[in-house]
């Protein structure tokens, strides 16, 4: 059996989403590339302790059968571009983002 190397994403920072887009805007970002805004807390070395991020959601995978919980990925467009991965709950409009390499 051939083993393949798995490259882990390097996580730079993780922040808590305290407010994000409604489900409609979430879907429009995913399918049409519309920028949406996440309000976050908990920055550190790369991000201020709190603020807003302009993002485009490029990928979403249902986290469970509720159609309200999503594993997401995309790009942040504050002062350049930065890829991210995370989790977002459209009903509560909360979650987290991890800045990745």
Residue frames as a rotation matrix with the C-alpha (Angstrom) as fourth column:
UNK 1
0.581 0.814 0.000 0.00
0.814 -0.581 0.000 0.00
0.000 0.000 -1.000 0.00
UNK 2
-0.326 -0.695 0.641 1.40
0.687 -0.640 -0.344 3.37
0.649 0.329 0.686 -1.02
UNK 3
0.170 0.314 -0.934 1.48
0.880 -0.474 0.001 6.05
-0.443 -0.823 -0.357 1.65
UNK 4
0.156 -0.061 0.986 0.95
0.645 -0.750 -0.148 9.64
0.748 0.659 -0.078 0.59
UNK 5
-0.786 -0.464 -0.408 2.30
0.616 -0.535 -0.577 12.62
0.049 -0.706 0.707 2.47
UNK 6
0.393 0.913 0.112 -0.39
0.847 -0.407 0.341 14.82
0.357 -0.039 -0.933 3.96
UNK 7
-0.676 -0.609 0.416 0.47
0.445 -0.787 -0.427 18.48
0.587 -0.104 0.803 4.22
UNK 8
0.057 0.664 -0.746 -1.07
0.984 -0.166 -0.072 20.15
-0.171 -0.729 -0.662 7.25
UNK 9
0.422 0.157 0.893 -2.14
0.406 -0.913 -0.031 23.75
0.810 0.376 -0.449 6.96
UNK 10
-0.650 -0.643 -0.405 -0.08
0.697 -0.292 -0.655 26.09
0.304 -0.708 0.638 9.11
UNK 11
0.513 0.858 -0.014 -2.41
0.749 -0.439 0.496 28.04
0.419 -0.265 -0.868 11.38
UNK 12
-0.478 -0.683 0.553 -1.24
0.354 -0.726 -0.590 31.57
0.804 -0.087 0.589 12.12
UNK 13
-0.946 0.249 0.208 -4.07
-0.316 -0.567 -0.761 32.73
-0.071 -0.786 0.615 14.31
UNK 14
-0.513 0.849 -0.129 -7.60
0.719 0.507 0.475 31.83
0.469 0.151 -0.870 15.34
UNK 15
-0.939 0.280 0.201 -10.36
-0.337 -0.866 -0.370 34.33
0.070 -0.415 0.907 16.09
UNK 16
-0.582 0.812 0.031 -13.91
0.630 0.475 -0.615 34.00
-0.514 -0.339 -0.788 17.36
UNK 17
-0.749 0.462 0.475 -16.70
0.192 -0.534 0.823 35.25
0.634 0.708 0.311 15.06
UNK 18
-0.804 0.475 -0.357 -19.17
0.327 -0.147 -0.933 37.20
-0.496 -0.867 -0.037 17.19
UNK 19
0.282 0.898 -0.338 -21.33
-0.126 -0.314 -0.941 38.42
-0.951 0.308 0.025 14.30
UNK 20
-0.808 -0.546 0.221 -21.49
0.114 0.223 0.968 37.44
-0.577 0.808 -0.118 10.66
UNK 21
-0.782 0.479 -0.399 -23.68
-0.601 -0.410 0.686 37.46
0.165 0.776 0.609 7.57
UNK 22
0.117 0.903 0.413 -27.24
-0.734 0.359 -0.577 36.18
-0.669 -0.235 0.705 7.41
UNK 23
-0.028 -0.108 0.994 -27.76
0.246 0.963 0.111 32.88
-0.969 0.248 0.000 5.59
UNK 24
0.871 0.400 0.285 -28.78
0.374 -0.165 -0.913 34.61
-0.318 0.902 -0.293 2.33
UNK 25
0.742 -0.644 -0.185 -25.58
-0.670 -0.706 -0.229 36.71
0.016 0.294 -0.956 2.21
UNK 26
-0.010 -0.707 0.707 -23.53
-0.512 0.611 0.604 33.65
-0.859 -0.356 -0.368 3.23
UNK 27
0.284 0.210 0.936 -24.88
0.541 0.771 -0.337 31.75
-0.792 0.601 0.105 0.22
UNK 28
0.996 0.073 0.043 -24.39
0.079 -0.602 -0.795 34.73
-0.032 0.795 -0.605 -2.15
UNK 29
0.376 -0.927 0.001 -20.75
-0.847 -0.344 0.405 34.98
-0.375 -0.153 -0.914 -1.02
UNK 30
-0.107 -0.401 0.910 -20.26
-0.114 0.914 0.389 31.28
-0.988 -0.062 -0.144 -1.65
UNK 31
0.213 0.306 0.928 -21.86
0.753 0.553 -0.355 31.19
-0.622 0.775 -0.113 -5.11
UNK 32
0.828 0.179 0.532 -21.32
0.513 -0.625 -0.589 34.73
0.227 0.760 -0.609 -6.46
UNK 33
-0.125 -0.992 -0.007 -18.13
0.888 -0.109 -0.447 35.83
0.443 -0.062 0.894 -4.69
UNK 34
0.530 0.373 0.762 -19.79
0.021 -0.904 0.428 38.71
0.848 -0.211 -0.487 -2.79
UNK 35
-0.668 -0.743 -0.027 -17.68
0.124 -0.075 -0.989 40.04
0.733 -0.665 0.142 0.07
UNK 36
0.598 0.791 -0.128 -19.28
0.242 -0.025 0.970 39.70
0.765 -0.611 -0.206 3.48
UNK 37
-0.131 -0.618 0.776 -18.20
-0.585 -0.583 -0.563 40.96
0.800 -0.528 -0.285 6.88
UNK 38
0.363 0.132 -0.922 -17.31
0.619 0.706 0.345 39.00
0.696 -0.696 0.175 10.01
UNK 39
0.414 -0.245 0.877 -16.95
-0.689 -0.714 0.125 40.82
0.595 -0.656 -0.465 13.34
UNK 40
0.365 -0.396 -0.843 -14.36
0.364 0.894 -0.262 39.02
0.857 -0.211 0.471 15.46
UNK 41
0.752 -0.279 0.597 -12.69
-0.655 -0.419 0.629 38.95
0.075 -0.864 -0.497 18.86
UNK 42
0.792 -0.424 0.439 -9.44
0.002 0.721 0.693 37.41
-0.610 -0.549 0.572 20.01
UNK 43
0.831 -0.556 -0.007 -6.80
-0.055 -0.071 -0.996 38.57
0.554 0.828 -0.090 17.56
UNK 44
0.741 -0.647 -0.179 -3.15
0.417 0.235 0.878 38.42
-0.526 -0.725 0.444 18.49
UNK 45
-0.215 -0.970 -0.112 0.08
0.400 -0.192 0.896 38.71
-0.891 0.148 0.430 16.55
UNK 46
-0.803 -0.142 0.579 -1.48
0.592 -0.076 0.802 39.20
-0.070 0.987 0.145 13.09
UNK 47
-0.105 0.851 0.514 -4.88
0.490 -0.405 0.772 40.75
0.865 0.333 -0.374 13.88
UNK 48
-0.570 0.023 0.822 -5.99
-0.565 -0.737 -0.371 43.41
0.597 -0.675 0.433 16.34
UNK 49
-0.963 0.166 0.214 -7.80
-0.083 0.569 -0.818 42.07
-0.258 -0.805 -0.534 19.45
UNK 50
-0.081 0.960 0.266 -11.15
0.580 0.263 -0.771 42.80
-0.811 0.092 -0.578 17.80
UNK 51
-0.615 -0.114 -0.780 -12.43
-0.450 -0.762 0.465 44.17
-0.648 0.637 0.418 14.53
UNK 52
0.584 0.811 0.034 -14.12
-0.327 0.273 -0.905 43.39
-0.743 0.517 0.425 11.24
UNK 53
-0.600 -0.741 0.303 -12.92
-0.041 0.407 0.912 41.21
-0.799 0.535 -0.275 8.37
UNK 54
0.307 0.593 -0.744 -14.03
-0.864 -0.155 -0.480 41.47
-0.400 0.790 0.465 4.73
UNK 55
-0.572 -0.498 0.652 -14.13
-0.275 0.865 0.420 37.94
-0.773 0.061 -0.631 3.36
UNK 56
0.058 0.572 -0.818 -15.26
-0.965 0.243 0.102 35.87
0.258 0.783 0.566 0.40
UNK 57
0.073 0.070 0.995 -16.39
-0.526 0.850 -0.021 32.35
-0.847 -0.522 0.099 1.21
UNK 58
-0.312 -0.316 -0.896 -14.97
-0.947 0.182 0.265 29.95
0.079 0.931 -0.356 -1.40
UNK 59
-0.536 0.094 -0.839 -15.99
-0.099 0.980 0.173 26.65
0.838 0.176 -0.516 0.13
UNK 60
-0.270 0.494 0.827 -18.59
-0.963 -0.114 -0.246 25.31
-0.027 -0.862 0.506 2.55
UNK 61
-0.616 0.092 -0.783 -19.28
-0.055 0.986 0.159 21.81
0.786 0.141 -0.602 3.77
UNK 62
0.459 0.836 0.299 -22.31
-0.483 -0.047 0.874 20.91
0.745 -0.546 0.383 5.90
UNK 63
-0.582 -0.699 0.417 -21.00
-0.703 0.174 -0.689 20.15
0.409 -0.694 -0.593 9.38
UNK 64
-0.806 0.433 0.403 -24.15
0.042 0.721 -0.692 18.27
-0.590 -0.541 -0.599 10.38
UNK 65
-0.615 0.613 0.495 -27.65
0.782 0.394 0.484 17.66
0.102 0.685 -0.722 9.01
UNK 66
-0.058 0.639 -0.767 -29.11
0.666 -0.547 -0.506 20.97
-0.743 -0.541 -0.394 10.26
UNK 67
0.111 -0.048 0.993 -28.08
0.916 -0.383 -0.121 23.02
0.386 0.922 0.001 7.19
UNK 68
0.951 0.160 0.265 -27.13
0.039 -0.911 0.410 25.73
0.307 -0.380 -0.873 9.68
UNK 69
0.599 -0.790 0.127 -23.59
-0.239 -0.026 0.971 24.59
-0.764 -0.612 -0.204 10.65
UNK 70
0.975 -0.220 0.003 -20.79
0.029 0.112 -0.993 24.90
0.218 0.969 0.115 8.09
UNK 71
0.198 -0.979 -0.052 -17.09
0.546 0.066 0.835 24.17
-0.814 -0.194 0.548 7.78
UNK 72
0.966 0.259 -0.002 -15.90
0.168 -0.634 -0.755 27.06
-0.197 0.729 -0.656 5.62
UNK 73
-0.124 -0.992 0.008 -12.86
0.773 -0.091 0.628 28.29
-0.622 0.084 0.779 3.73
UNK 74
0.794 0.388 0.468 -12.11
0.602 -0.612 -0.513 31.43
0.088 0.689 -0.719 1.79
UNK 75
-0.291 -0.886 0.361 -10.07
0.807 -0.430 -0.404 34.60
0.514 0.174 0.840 1.57
UNK 76
0.420 0.274 -0.865 -9.80
0.719 -0.683 0.133 37.62
-0.554 -0.678 -0.483 3.85
UNK 77
0.183 -0.285 0.941 -9.35
0.841 -0.450 -0.300 40.94
0.509 0.846 0.157 2.03
UNK 78
0.987 0.005 -0.164 -8.17
0.100 -0.810 0.578 43.30
-0.130 -0.586 -0.800 4.77
UNK 79
0.455 -0.870 -0.192 -4.78
-0.776 -0.492 0.395 44.81
-0.438 -0.031 -0.899 3.82
UNK 80
-0.645 -0.626 -0.438 -3.94
-0.763 0.561 0.321 42.18
0.045 0.541 -0.840 1.22
UNK 81
0.405 0.778 -0.480 -5.31
-0.692 0.604 0.395 38.66
0.597 0.172 0.783 1.01
UNK 82
-0.667 -0.544 0.508 -5.11
-0.745 0.501 -0.441 35.86
-0.014 -0.673 -0.739 3.53
UNK 83
-0.275 0.586 -0.762 -6.64
-0.216 0.735 0.643 32.38
0.937 0.342 -0.076 3.25
UNK 84
-0.522 0.160 0.837 -8.75
-0.849 -0.001 -0.529 31.08
-0.084 -0.987 0.136 6.11
UNK 85
-0.499 0.504 -0.705 -10.61
0.173 0.855 0.489 28.00
0.849 0.122 -0.514 7.29
UNK 86
-0.880 0.152 0.449 -13.22
-0.472 -0.368 -0.801 27.84
0.043 -0.917 0.396 9.96
UNK 87
-0.623 0.759 -0.189 -16.68
0.774 0.633 -0.010 27.06
0.112 -0.152 -0.982 11.21
UNK 88
-0.912 0.393 0.115 -19.82
-0.396 -0.918 -0.004 29.21
0.104 -0.049 0.993 10.93
UNK 89
-0.619 0.784 -0.041 -23.33
0.730 0.556 -0.397 28.70
-0.288 -0.276 -0.917 12.28
UNK 90
-0.778 0.263 0.570 -25.80
0.268 -0.682 0.680 30.67
0.568 0.682 0.460 10.16
UNK 91
0.292 0.935 -0.200 -28.66
0.632 -0.032 0.774 30.56
0.718 -0.353 -0.600 12.69
UNK 92
0.592 -0.128 -0.796 -26.58
0.731 -0.329 0.597 32.07
-0.338 -0.936 -0.101 15.52
UNK 93
0.851 -0.329 0.409 -24.26
0.101 -0.662 -0.743 33.96
0.515 0.674 -0.530 13.12
UNK 94
0.560 -0.696 0.450 -21.22
-0.770 -0.237 0.592 32.93
-0.306 -0.678 -0.669 15.17
UNK 95
0.953 -0.289 -0.092 -18.21
0.235 0.894 -0.381 30.67
0.192 0.341 0.920 14.74
UNK 96
0.449 -0.863 -0.232 -14.45
-0.046 -0.282 0.958 30.90
-0.892 -0.420 -0.167 14.35
UNK 97
0.944 -0.286 -0.162 -11.82
-0.183 -0.046 -0.982 31.53
0.274 0.957 -0.096 11.67
UNK 98
0.465 -0.881 0.090 -8.26
0.361 0.282 0.889 30.23
-0.808 -0.381 0.450 11.44
UNK 99
0.662 -0.397 -0.636 -5.78
-0.721 -0.571 -0.393 32.17
-0.207 0.719 -0.664 9.34
UNK 100
0.626 -0.415 0.660 -3.82
0.292 0.910 0.295 29.57
-0.723 0.008 0.691 7.38
UNK 101
-0.319 -0.843 -0.433 -0.85
-0.334 -0.328 0.884 29.50
-0.887 0.427 -0.177 5.04
